[in-house]
Amino acid sequence: MTSHKNRLTTMSTNGDQLLPVNLKKHECSICGKDFAIGQALGGHMRKHRDELNQLEQHKKKKLDENLINSGYDQTKTGLDNTKRTLFLDLNLTTDENELSTG
């Protein structure tokens, strides 16, 4: 038997038949909801991640609005939301990299 199929099971009777019953439960660490299979828990967790991402975006938007309304100039402090990329050649020394990046 493969390891991903190695589950705790017991037998349940349905008339004269014995049916396997899965006892393993997968619990959501955020809301405590139980799921019979891990894949269902994974789909459920996506909902929580989406909610958290929306909350973070809302907080960032509020912060930006508050900064704008207060007259805070983000461009003077380097908080202009631009991404900067640094390219380093790992075969060069620190000094050589500084010379090549300017």
N, C-alpha and C positions, 0 to 999 in steps of 0.2 A: 504494500500500500504506500502511495506517495505521501510526503509530509503534509502537503496542502489539503489532503483529504483525511488526515488523521484527526478526527473530531471526537469529542465525547458524545456517545449516543447511548440511548436506552431503548428498550422495546416497548411499544404500546400495542394494546390489543384492539383490533377493530373486528368484532365478531369472532371469527376463528382464525384471523390473520394476525401475524406479528409485524408491526411497522416500525422502522427506525425513527427515533425522535431526536433532534439535535438539541443538546442542552447548552451549548456554548452561546453566549450572548455578547454582542458588541455594543458598548455603551458610549454615548456621546459625552465627552468630557466637559462640554459647555452647558448643555441643557438636561443631560441625564437620560435622554430617550434611548431605549434599547432596540437593537436590530438583530435579526437572525443571521445575517451574513455581513461580512466586512465591506463588501462592495456597496451595499445600501448605506452603511454608515459613511463611507467615503463621499457618496453623492449628497448625503445630508450635511456633511461638514462643509461642502462647497457653498451651501446656503449661508452658513455662519461666516465664511471667508468673505463672501460678497457683501454681507451686512457690515463687517468690519472695514472693508475697503471703502464702502460708501460713507461710513462714519468718519474715517480718516480724511477722505476727500472733502467732506463737509467742513471739518475742523480747519483744514488748510485754506479752504475758500474763505471762511470766516476770518481767519488770521490775516489773510491777504487784504480783505475788505477793511479790517480794522487798521492795518498799516497804511492803506491808501487814504482812508478817512482822517487819520491822524497827521497826514502830511509827511510821513516817513518816506524818504527816497531810497528805494531798494537798490538802484543802480550805483549809488555812491558807496554802498557797503559791500558790493559784490553779491547781493542776493537777488540777482536779476533772473533767476530760474533758467539760466543757460547751462548746458552741460559742457564740461571741459574734459578733454581727453589728453592723457599723457602717454607718449610712446617712449618706452625705454628699450634699449638693446641690451639684453642680459649678458652679451659677450663683451661689453665695454665697461670701463670703470665708471664710477660716479662722476668724476671730472670730465671724462670723455662724453658721457651722456649730457651733462650740462652744456658743453660746448656745442653739441649737435642740436639741442632743443632751444638754445638761445637764451 
